[in-house]
Amino acid sequence: MTSRQPDPISSTNSPEGGEAPVPVKRIIEDPGCQQLVGYRTEIDTRTGACRVSLELAPQHLNRNGLLHGGIVATLMDVVCGNTASQHFDALAHTPVVTVSLNLSYVAAARTGRVEATAKATGGGASLAYVAGELVDSGGQVLATASGVFKRIRG
């Protein structure tokens, strides 16, 4: 997962003391895969929390009518990668690449909305370790992930 484009800021708040506004929510608009699959990526720049959501449609399902495992992997890579990016720099949205991504498929979904969230669990100057979860609209866990992401410099 990489992200190199500037991100629009959807809202701001102004800290006391008249300093410049602090971005609150960033919407990521990446070309390519995001446009093809149709997911939405939001980042809370105060907390570094990333949320990726997708309204399931027929093109997201496998031949059994269930959410395709490749779509699950894509959503988890996106949420974990963006979370790793925030771990390095909340405002600059540092570009990263996936080093490893381990998935556990827990349950299936057929319809509705799914939402992925992630949390950085550690790392240093070059690597970030991230854990993620995908849930359905009822809060049922569909998949979990753990990943390692490398910061791209220069």
N, C-alpha and C positions, 0 to 999 in steps of 0.2 A: 504494500500500500504506500503510495506516495501522494503528497499534496504540495504543489508549488504555487498555486494561484492565490492571489489576495482573496480574502473572505469578506463578504458583506457583514456588517454589524447590524443586528436587528433592533437593539435597544441599548441605551446607555444610562448610567446614573452619574451624578456629579458628586465627588467626595467633598467634604467640608474643606474650607480654606480656599475655594475658588480654583482648584487645580483642574486640569483637563478632564473631561468625562472618561470614565472607565467603562470599556465595553462589557456588557453583561451576557448577551447571547450572540453567538456567531453561527451563521448558517453556512455550511460548506457546500459549494456548487462545483463539483468536479466534473469535467467532461468525461465521456467514455462510459465506463462501467456504471456509474451512478445514473446516467441518463438511460442506459439500456435496461437496467434492472428496475429503477424507479424508487429507490429508497431515499429517505430524507435524513440528513445528518445535522445535528445541533450540538453546539458546545457551549457550556456555561463557563465563561472565562474567569469567573471568581473562584470556582471550585475545581475546574479542570474536568468536570463531568461531561462525558459525551453520551449522546443518545442517538441511535440509528433506528428508524422505524420504516415499516413497509406494510402497505395494504396488499394483502394477498390477492392475486388474480390468477387466471388459468395458466399464464406463462410461467408462473413461479412454482407450479406443481409438477410432480413426476407422473409417470404413467399410472400410478396407483391413486392419484388424486391427493397426494400428500405434499407438503412443502418439500421441495427438492433439497437434498443434502448439500449440493453445490451452492445454492442460494444461502443456506444457513452459513456455510463456510465464508462466503463473501461478506455477509452482514457482520459476522464475528471478526473477520480481518479488518473491516472498515472501522468498527467501534474500538477495537483494541489498538489499531494503528493510530487513530486520532487521539486516543487517550494517552498513548506513548508520546505523541507529539506535544501534547499539553504538559506532560511531565517535564519535558526539556525546557519549554518556554511557552507560557500561557498566552502571550500576546503575539508572538511571531509565528506561531503554528509551524514549528520546525519540521522539515521533511524527514520522513523515516522510511525504512524498508523492513519488511518482515523477514526475520531470521528463522523463526519457527513458530508454528501455530498448531496446538494440539486441541482436538475437539472431542467432546463426548455428546452423543445424540441421546437425549433423555426421553423425549415424547414427540409426537407428531402433531401437525396442525394442517387443517384443510382450508379454512376460511378466516376472514377477519384481519386484524392488525397484529403484527408481531413487533417487539421492541427489544433492542439489544442495548445493554449498558456495560461499562467496564470500569476497572479501577487499577491504577498503577500500584504495584505491590513492592517495587524496589527498582534499583538500577543505579547507574553512575553517570559519568560524562558522555558515554557513547551508547550504552545499552539501557533499555527500559524493560521491566518485567510487568506484564499486565494479565489480569484475570477478567473474564467477561461472562455474561449470561444473556441468553435469549429467552424471552417469555412471550406467551400469547396474551390476548386482551383480558383474560381472566386471571392472569398472574401465574399460570402454570409454566414451570421451567421446561423449555424445549431442548436447550443445549447449553453447555458450558464450554469455556475455552481458556487456555493459558498460552501466552505467547511471549516471544522475545523480539524486540524491535531495535534496530540500529539507526542512530542519528546519521543523517547525511550532511556532511560539512562542505561548504564552499561550492 
